[in-house]
Amino acid sequence: MRFEFIPRSHRRQFGLRRAGAQQNGGERGQALIEFSLSIGVLLLLFLGLAGMAWGFFAWLTTTSASREGARFVIGDPQVTYDEVVTHICSTGVMMGGSSASCEALEDAGEITVLVEPADISSRVSGAQITVNVGYRVPVPTLRASFFNGGGITFLGPIWVNSRSVMRIE
């Protein structure tokens, strides 16, 4: 095996390189820079998709809850508002599954339930019962703040409302 000493000036002149040296010396960090620039966009897309999925799940849950509340009222038209809300919360997945968690959601303004007609005496055979259920979906929130204290909120809390109408037989 023969070793030769080649001066740097000759290496550059004849395009000779050391074994294992990269050919594109100026592009060594290109992949890292491209990844760091694109990861922000990909993360925003992922969070937006997760927020949409959470909102869709909340919409399905409120629709099911309003239907269940309407069925409960037409099954026994003399039930009170509190009994309807407790029944809706005990059957709803997102509502917590218990009356205590439902009361906490209602007190915090996270859930609204409206039963019409509210007067029990007007719930007679042939009358229509309307149950509206609203739920505040806690989607990921992005807020841009300004120096003066103001700001813009993107994807703030989204309210999902569902309404079911059934007739008492």
DRENFIMI-631594 format. One line per field, with one value per residue (C-alpha): x, y, z; residue in one letter. Coordinates in Angstrom, 2 decimals, m for minus. Layout:
BEGIN
xx <- X	...
yy <- Y	...
zz <- Z	...
resn <- a	...
This chain:
BEGIN
xx <- 0.00	1.39	0.69	1.09	1.01	m1.06	m1.10	m4.49	m4.00	m3.67	m6.64	m8.91	m7.43	m7.92	m11.17	m9.57	m11.24	m10.56	m12.32	m15.71	m15.91	m19.25	m19.45	m21.97	m20.31	m22.64	m25.84	m25.07	m27.86	m30.45	m32.61	m32.61	m33.65	m36.41	m37.70	m37.69	m39.62	m42.22	m42.80	m44.75	m47.15	m47.58	m48.22	m50.90	m52.56	m52.55	m54.02	m56.68	m57.61	m57.76	m59.98	m62.32	m62.54	m63.29	m65.98	m67.57	m67.60	m69.22	m71.85	m72.69	m72.91	m75.19	m77.43	m77.72	m78.32	m81.11	m82.83	m82.52	m83.93	m86.90	m87.56	m87.40	m89.96	m92.44	m92.15	m93.25	m94.54	m94.74	m90.93	m89.26	m86.46	m83.89	m84.85	m84.43	m81.00	m79.90	m81.09	m79.31	m76.07	m76.23	m76.55	m74.15	m70.52	m69.09	m71.42	m69.59	m72.01	m73.20	m75.46	m72.63	m70.39	m73.38	m74.21	m70.58	m70.72	m74.01	m72.75	m69.60	m71.69	m70.23	m73.60	m77.09	m80.33	m83.66	m86.93	m90.01	m92.72	m91.34	m94.81	m95.65	m99.40	m99.04	m97.40	m100.51	m101.13	m100.38	m98.10	m94.60	m91.64	m88.44	m85.14	m82.13	m78.69	m75.67	m72.09	m68.94	m66.22	m62.77	m60.78	m57.08	m56.90	m54.30	m53.99	m51.85	m51.26	m50.26	m48.05	m50.98	m52.71	m55.16	m55.05	m56.73	m57.97	m58.04	m60.16	m61.70	m64.28	m66.87	m70.51	m72.26	m76.07	m78.52	m82.28	m84.78	m88.53	m90.91	m94.67	m96.31	m98.60
yy <- 0.00	3.34	6.65	9.90	13.41	15.67	19.36	21.07	23.29	20.21	18.52	21.44	21.81	18.18	17.61	15.13	14.58	12.63	9.30	9.79	13.54	14.90	16.24	18.99	20.79	23.82	21.72	19.76	21.33	21.65	18.74	20.01	23.51	22.16	19.95	22.79	25.02	22.39	20.96	24.06	23.77	20.03	20.57	23.19	20.83	18.03	20.20	21.51	17.98	16.90	19.90	19.07	15.45	16.55	18.93	16.20	13.85	16.59	17.16	13.45	13.37	16.41	15.01	11.73	13.57	15.74	12.68	10.80	13.78	14.03	10.28	10.58	13.41	11.71	8.53	10.46	13.98	14.91	14.85	18.02	19.94	18.70	15.07	15.59	17.18	14.38	11.75	13.47	13.70	10.11	8.82	11.23	10.20	13.72	14.97	13.06	10.20	11.41	14.11	15.70	16.17	17.42	20.02	21.16	21.51	23.38	25.71	26.46	27.27	24.38	22.78	24.16	22.21	23.71	21.74	23.22	23.46	24.13	24.06	20.47	21.06	21.86	18.50	16.70	14.06	15.42	18.23	18.55	18.36	20.18	19.48	21.67	20.63	22.88	21.98	24.09	22.07	22.59	22.61	23.57	27.37	29.52	33.12	35.87	38.68	42.23	44.60	46.82	43.94	43.03	39.92	37.58	34.11	31.46	28.37	29.61	27.59	26.22	25.78	22.73	22.73	19.96	20.02	17.16	17.49	14.63	14.39	12.98	10.09
zz <- 0.00	m0.98	0.82	m0.99	0.28	m1.96	m1.08	m0.57	m3.57	m5.79	m4.14	m4.99	m8.46	m9.44	m7.48	m5.07	m1.69	1.45	1.86	3.57	2.93	1.79	m1.71	m1.05	1.85	1.61	1.87	5.02	7.11	4.36	5.51	9.09	8.01	5.74	8.55	11.07	8.66	7.78	11.28	12.33	9.42	9.97	13.68	12.93	10.44	12.97	15.74	13.35	12.35	16.00	16.80	13.94	15.09	18.66	17.37	15.25	18.24	20.35	17.67	17.58	21.37	21.61	18.86	20.74	24.03	22.60	21.12	24.38	26.29	23.92	24.23	28.00	28.03	25.67	27.76	30.86	30.06	33.77	34.35	35.59	33.92	36.44	35.80	32.04	32.50	34.86	32.36	29.46	31.43	32.64	29.07	27.34	26.95	26.94	29.63	32.33	32.93	36.35	37.71	39.74	36.70	34.72	37.36	37.30	33.50	33.71	36.45	34.44	31.36	29.36	28.63	28.06	27.98	26.97	27.10	25.41	26.50	29.95	31.52	32.46	32.11	28.38	27.67	26.49	23.86	20.38	21.66	20.32	22.66	21.69	23.44	22.64	23.92	23.56	24.45	24.47	22.72	24.25	21.00	20.91	20.95	19.28	20.45	18.96	21.47	20.65	22.61	23.61	25.41	22.66	20.57	18.16	19.10	16.41	16.92	20.12	21.94	19.54	20.57	19.18	19.35	18.56	18.54	18.61	18.14	18.97	19.45	22.55	21.56
resn <- m	r	f	e	f	i	p	r	s	h	r	r	q	f	g	l	r	r	a	g	a	q	q	n	g	g	e	r	g	q	a	l	i	e	f	s	l	s	i	g	v	l	l	l	l	f	l	g	l	a	g	m	a	w	g	f	f	a	w	l	t	t	t	s	a	s	r	e	g	a	r	f	v	i	g	d	p	q	v	t	y	d	e	v	v	t	h	i	c	s	t	g	v	m	m	g	g	s	s	a	s	c	e	a	l	e	d	a	g	e	i	t	v	l	v	e	p	a	d	i	s	s	r	v	s	g	a	q	i	t	v	n	v	g	y	r	v	p	v	p	t	l	r	a	s	f	f	n	g	g	g	i	t	f	l	g	p	i	w	v	n	s	r	s	v	m	r	i	e
